[in-house]
Amino acid sequence: MNSWKEFIAAEASKDYYIQLKEIIDREYENELIYPPKDHIFNAFKYCPLDKAKVVILGQDPYHGAGQAHGLSFSVNKGIPLPPSLRNIYVELQNDVGFVNPMHGDLTDWARQGVLLLNDVLTVKAGKAASHQKLGWEQFTEHAISFLSERKEGLVFILWGNHAFKKGKNIDRSKHLVLTSGHPSPMSANQGKWFGNRHFSSANNYLIQNGKTPINWQL
């Protein structure tokens, strides 16, 4: 398999995914679900497999109107920054001299090779974590294992306990794994987030491995 398209097609033939798709299709017909259906796989669409260099793991899509668009931690332009993303921007400012672009759309990172992958790819409007344990976790677990096996010299960025557990099967002999507390206010205000310098650390590793660093400025 040389592309995400092939990977997704292979997963789609498995029993767990067939059941997941039936549930998700029914949910979209009967409820308000985020992100819009054609944005579910945006993380893979905007970060082709051959370009992937950095993986930032999130948990669930945002469940507010107009926020989620298929990329972890990212929101559409014109939507106020969620608290976690505000803290990400503060760390970026301190770490790499980032200037707040006044929007929260991280698509440009994805186009440069940052896979912005949530653990669960859909959610009911206003109901956090409502699509957990339907099968998405298995799909994204397989995506991470696939990356770990097929690629070399990736940077996996894991924020918070949920991401730590999700990254348990990453081959640390082939890849750099960066961990810290989650950027959510509760974790960040306890001193577990600020100062992790993950953005400069990721770029230093990429440069050491002969890869173009990420321009984090949006």
Buried (B, 14 or more C-beta within 10 A) or exposed (E): EEEBBEBBEEBEEBEBBEEBEEEBEEBBEEEEBBBEEEBBBBBBBBBBBEEBBBBBBBBBBBBBEBBBBBBBBBBBEEBEBBEBBBBBBBBBEBBBEBEEEEBBBBBBBBEBBBBBBBBBBBBBEEEBEBBBEBBBBBBBBBBBEBBBEEBEBBBBBBBBEBBBEBBEEBBEEEBBBBBBBBBBEEBBEEEBBBEBBBBBBBBBBBEEBEBEBBEBEB
